[in-house]
Amino acid sequence: MIGLVVFFGALTTCSANSYVEREFLHIRATLNRQEREIKELRSENRVLRADMDNLNAEIERLRNGLNSSPCHDDEIRQNNNSEDETIQSKQLNMMSESGVERIRHTRISPEPVAFYAYMSSNEPNPSLHRSLIFDVVKTNLGGGYNKYSGMFTAPSPGVYVLTWTIYTGNHGITEFEIYINHDVVDGTFGETDDNQNYFDSDSGTMAVWLNAHDNVYIRSTILCTTYVASEVHARTSFAGWKLN
């Protein structure tokens, strides 16, 4: 009896240590990504300030030219000043619009964000509130997806397209919901009849606004009575990308 207690105690300790290790890796990855984002924002801020300084200097130079255009003949000077003012006013407007557009484009066009991952093996009878872990990562631009937690964290705000496919094994049902932080936004239900020996495929796609650091994950809503399949010809997968 004591041996069983020691065995189960050791098993519980190993499970807890494994969970803590996964959480630690997730936190470390998040901190590394945030550090990269801060460096990128600082670099972008320096570029934007330099652009604004150059733009202001050019506008000031053109304004000084407007105020100091030399001409000795009153009539010619009046005509030339009028033409110069029109031309230089257009130049100022074009430069201002160009500068603002360049700054706006720089701000709204960060690095691309896209991810695609799938489960490496079947998940037998997922329990209630079981998060699916898509541990084989094929694409992770922007570093938002974590293969240890199965969670995608938006690296920047914007409109994202998210899509997932869940294969249900034979003779049972599965039900999953997709969460943004703590809110359910969509779900899928899979069922295979008793006389079937094939998979059931259920997919979902949505376009949603995500704030920076919003978390997206997929979790079961029932005690599933069959396995979630992920094999060579039936990959249970999770993917998404940001619309620029």
C-alpha positions as CSV (number, residue, x, y, z in Angstrom):
1,M,0.0,0.0,0.0
2,I,2.8,2.4,0.9
3,G,4.5,1.5,-2.3
4,L,1.4,2.5,-4.3
5,V,1.2,5.8,-2.5
6,V,4.8,6.5,-3.2
7,F,4.4,5.5,-6.9
8,F,1.3,7.7,-7.4
9,G,3.0,10.6,-5.5
10,A,6.0,10.4,-7.8
11,L,3.7,10.2,-10.9
12,T,1.9,13.3,-9.7
13,T,5.1,15.1,-9.1
14,C,6.4,14.3,-12.6
15,S,3.2,15.5,-14.2
16,A,3.4,18.7,-12.2
17,N,7.0,19.3,-13.2
18,S,6.2,18.7,-16.8
19,Y,3.4,21.2,-16.7
20,V,5.6,23.8,-14.9
21,E,8.3,23.2,-17.5
22,R,5.8,23.8,-20.4
23,E,4.6,27.0,-18.8
24,F,8.1,28.2,-18.2
25,L,9.0,27.6,-21.8
26,H,5.9,29.5,-22.9
27,I,6.7,32.4,-20.6
28,R,10.3,32.5,-21.9
29,A,9.2,32.5,-25.5
30,T,6.7,35.3,-24.8
31,L,9.3,37.4,-23.1
32,N,11.8,36.9,-26.0
33,R,9.1,37.8,-28.5
34,Q,8.2,41.0,-26.6
35,E,11.8,41.9,-26.4
36,R,12.1,41.6,-30.2
37,E,9.0,43.7,-30.6
38,I,10.4,46.5,-28.3
39,K,13.6,46.6,-30.3
40,E,11.7,46.7,-33.6
41,L,9.5,49.5,-32.3
42,R,12.5,51.5,-31.1
43,S,14.1,51.1,-34.5
44,E,10.9,52.1,-36.3
45,N,10.6,55.1,-34.1
46,R,14.1,56.3,-35.0
47,V,13.3,56.0,-38.7
48,L,10.0,57.8,-38.3
49,R,11.7,60.7,-36.4
50,A,14.4,61.0,-39.1
51,D,11.8,61.1,-41.8
52,M,9.8,63.8,-40.0
53,D,13.0,65.9,-39.4
54,N,13.9,65.6,-43.1
55,L,10.4,66.5,-44.2
56,N,10.2,69.5,-41.9
57,A,13.6,70.7,-43.1
58,E,12.6,70.5,-46.7
59,I,9.3,72.3,-46.0
60,E,11.2,75.1,-44.2
61,R,13.6,75.4,-47.0
62,L,10.8,75.8,-49.6
63,R,9.1,78.3,-47.4
64,N,12.3,80.4,-47.1
65,G,12.5,80.3,-50.9
66,L,9.0,81.7,-51.2
67,N,9.9,84.6,-48.9
68,S,13.2,85.5,-50.6
69,S,12.6,85.2,-54.4
70,P,14.6,88.0,-56.0
71,C,13.1,90.1,-58.8
72,H,13.7,93.7,-60.0
73,D,10.8,94.3,-62.2
74,D,7.5,94.7,-60.3
75,E,5.3,93.3,-63.0
76,I,7.5,90.3,-63.7
77,R,8.1,89.8,-59.9
78,Q,4.3,89.8,-59.3
79,N,3.7,87.2,-62.0
80,N,6.7,85.1,-61.1
81,N,5.8,85.2,-57.4
82,S,2.3,84.1,-58.2
83,E,3.6,81.2,-60.3
84,D,6.3,80.3,-57.8
85,E,3.8,80.3,-55.0
86,T,1.5,78.1,-56.9
87,I,4.3,75.6,-57.9
88,Q,5.9,75.6,-54.5
89,S,2.6,75.3,-52.7
90,K,1.9,72.2,-54.8
91,Q,5.3,70.9,-54.0
92,L,4.7,71.4,-50.3
93,N,1.4,69.6,-50.5
94,M,2.9,66.8,-52.5
95,M,5.8,66.4,-50.0
96,S,3.5,66.6,-47.0
97,E,1.2,64.0,-48.5
98,S,4.1,61.8,-49.5
99,G,5.7,62.0,-46.1
100,V,2.5,61.3,-44.2
101,E,1.7,58.4,-46.6
102,R,5.2,57.0,-46.1
103,I,4.9,57.2,-42.3
104,R,1.3,55.8,-42.4
105,H,2.5,52.9,-44.6
106,T,5.4,52.2,-42.3
107,R,3.1,52.0,-39.2
108,I,0.5,49.7,-40.7
109,S,2.8,47.4,-42.6
110,P,4.7,45.3,-40.0
111,E,6.3,42.0,-40.7
112,P,3.9,39.2,-41.9
113,V,2.2,37.0,-39.4
114,A,1.1,33.5,-40.3
115,F,1.2,30.0,-38.7
116,Y,0.3,26.5,-39.5
117,A,0.6,23.5,-37.2
118,Y,-0.9,20.0,-36.8
119,M,-1.0,17.2,-34.2
120,S,1.7,14.6,-34.6
121,S,-0.5,11.7,-33.3
122,N,-4.0,10.8,-32.2
123,E,-5.5,12.2,-29.0
124,P,-7.5,9.4,-27.3
125,N,-10.9,10.4,-25.8
126,P,-10.0,14.0,-24.9
127,S,-11.5,14.9,-21.5
128,L,-13.6,18.0,-20.7
129,H,-11.8,21.3,-21.1
130,R,-8.8,19.6,-22.8
131,S,-6.8,22.0,-25.0
132,L,-5.6,20.5,-28.3
133,I,-1.8,20.7,-28.7
134,F,-0.7,21.1,-32.4
135,D,2.9,20.2,-31.8
136,V,4.2,20.0,-35.4
137,V,4.8,23.5,-36.6
138,K,5.3,24.1,-40.3
139,T,4.9,27.9,-40.4
140,N,5.3,30.4,-37.6
141,L,6.0,33.9,-39.1
142,G,6.0,36.5,-36.4
143,G,6.5,33.8,-33.7
144,G,2.9,33.9,-32.4
145,Y,2.2,30.2,-32.1
146,N,3.4,28.1,-29.2
147,K,3.6,24.4,-29.8
148,Y,3.8,23.5,-26.1
149,S,0.5,25.1,-25.2
150,G,-1.3,24.9,-28.6
151,M,-2.0,28.7,-28.2
152,F,-1.6,31.5,-30.8
153,T,-0.8,34.9,-29.4
154,A,-1.3,37.8,-31.7
155,P,2.0,39.7,-32.0
156,S,0.3,42.9,-33.3
157,P,-3.3,44.2,-33.6
158,G,-5.2,43.6,-36.8
159,V,-7.7,41.5,-38.7
160,Y,-6.8,37.8,-38.6
161,V,-8.1,34.8,-40.5
162,L,-8.2,31.6,-38.3
163,T,-9.0,28.1,-39.6
164,W,-8.9,24.7,-38.1
165,T,-9.8,21.1,-39.0
166,I,-10.5,18.3,-36.5
167,Y,-10.8,14.7,-37.5
168,T,-13.0,12.5,-35.3
169,G,-12.3,8.7,-35.0
170,N,-15.0,6.1,-35.5
171,H,-17.9,5.2,-33.2
172,G,-18.2,8.4,-31.1
173,I,-18.5,12.1,-30.8
174,T,-16.3,15.1,-30.2
175,E,-17.0,18.8,-29.5
176,F,-14.6,21.6,-29.5
177,E,-14.8,25.4,-29.1
178,I,-12.3,28.1,-30.2
179,Y,-11.5,30.7,-27.6
180,I,-10.2,34.3,-27.8
181,N,-8.8,34.8,-24.3
182,H,-11.8,33.6,-22.2
183,D,-14.6,34.1,-24.7
184,V,-16.0,31.4,-27.0
185,V,-16.2,32.6,-30.6
186,D,-16.9,29.4,-32.6
187,G,-17.0,25.6,-32.4
188,T,-17.2,22.3,-34.2
189,F,-19.1,19.1,-33.5
190,G,-18.1,15.7,-34.9
191,E,-20.0,12.4,-34.9
192,T,-19.3,9.0,-36.5
193,D,-22.1,6.4,-36.6
194,D,-21.7,3.0,-35.1
195,N,-21.6,1.3,-38.5
196,Q,-18.9,3.6,-39.9
197,N,-15.2,2.7,-39.9
198,Y,-14.0,6.1,-41.2
199,F,-13.0,9.5,-40.0
200,D,-15.3,12.4,-39.7
201,S,-13.9,15.8,-40.7
202,D,-15.1,19.1,-39.2
203,S,-13.6,22.5,-40.1
204,G,-14.2,26.1,-39.2
205,T,-12.9,29.5,-40.5
206,M,-13.4,33.0,-39.2
207,A,-12.1,36.5,-39.7
208,V,-11.7,38.4,-36.4
209,W,-10.0,41.5,-35.0
210,L,-7.3,40.6,-32.5
211,N,-5.5,43.0,-30.2
212,A,-1.8,42.6,-29.5
213,H,-1.3,39.7,-27.1
214,D,-4.8,38.2,-27.5
215,N,-4.7,34.4,-27.0
216,V,-6.5,32.0,-29.3
217,Y,-6.8,28.3,-28.6
218,I,-9.1,25.2,-29.1
219,R,-10.6,23.3,-26.2
220,S,-13.1,20.4,-25.7
221,T,-16.5,21.1,-24.3
222,I,-17.5,17.5,-23.5
223,L,-15.9,14.3,-22.5
224,C,-15.2,13.0,-26.0
225,T,-16.3,9.4,-26.6
226,T,-13.8,8.7,-29.4
227,Y,-10.3,9.9,-30.3
228,V,-9.2,12.9,-32.3
229,A,-7.4,11.5,-35.3
230,S,-4.2,13.0,-36.8
231,E,-2.5,10.7,-39.2
232,V,-0.8,10.9,-42.6
233,H,-4.1,11.3,-44.6
234,A,-6.1,13.0,-41.8
235,R,-4.2,15.9,-40.1
236,T,-6.0,17.7,-37.3
237,S,-4.6,21.2,-37.8
238,F,-4.7,24.8,-36.7
239,A,-3.7,27.8,-38.9
240,G,-4.1,31.5,-39.2
241,W,-2.7,34.7,-40.8
242,K,-3.0,38.4,-40.5
243,L,-4.6,40.5,-43.3
244,N,-2.4,43.5,-44.1
